[in-house]
Amino acid sequence: MKVAMIMGSNSDWPKLESAEKVLRDFGVELEVTVASAHRTPELVKEFAEGARARGVEVIIAAAGAAAHLGGFVAAYTTVPVIGVPINATALNGMDSLLSFVQMPSGIPVAVMAIDGAKNAAIFAVEILALKYPELAAKLADYRKNMKEEVRAKGEKLAALRAASSKLSESGKKLEDAVKNIIK
């Protein structure tokens, strides 16, 4: 089980680290490459054309600005490509999002939200789970744990709000008692 991640610049890495963590947690090997569709097109072509031979089963392509990387990679491989638009310009990532979602017919790239690396990794695991049943089981556990975490957070918030309300009532009673004493 292997996923490759390619990014247009090493400055994208801080926004992609969450994907590495997810893949590691699921036991999926990750290959990471920095190459630009515009500045090093020959490296991107070599990366994409050789992906299947290297055992890569899903590619995550992350890029900001014009974000041609995902489509460029997809043009040179039949391995599924997941695009992650990166917020890297004054346009807050909208430029890269629109570049990613406007792939021409026949060269698809699945696209996540701007800076959506974690979801890209989860989606890559879902694709791999079609072939690897152990990943399907891990995904079911992941979703169950996520549900339990949300429920626990909701219960904690409800308890905090109840305690805060009681403190507010006590504070109001104290304030009224002080006012009565001062009168």
C-alpha angles and dihedrals in degrees: 000000000000136000124187122209121199124185131185094228137014087236086073092064098089088060092048102047091091088064091054090052093050093049092047090050089054092046095246119148115236128206113195125201134174113209134139126226088214105035101033106020093154090058092049091049091050091047093051098042092050098042098098092045089054090055096255111156100176131021126209111201118192125187142149134213111016088004099198091151098093095050092042090054093045090052091061101043142041091214110113112263124209115196125214113192110212125215097233106135142051087271090071094235097305090114092055093042092054091045091053097047094048097072114151119251111280097028104076126186120184107226130211129196121286106289088003098147095137092057090046089057093047090049090049089053090050090053091048090047088068087070102027114054092192088065091052089056092048090050090053090052091046091054092045091051091047090053091050092049092052092048091049091049090051092051091048091051091049090051092048091049091049091050091046091050091052090049090050090051091048090047091050091050090049091048091051091048091051091049090051091050092049093051 
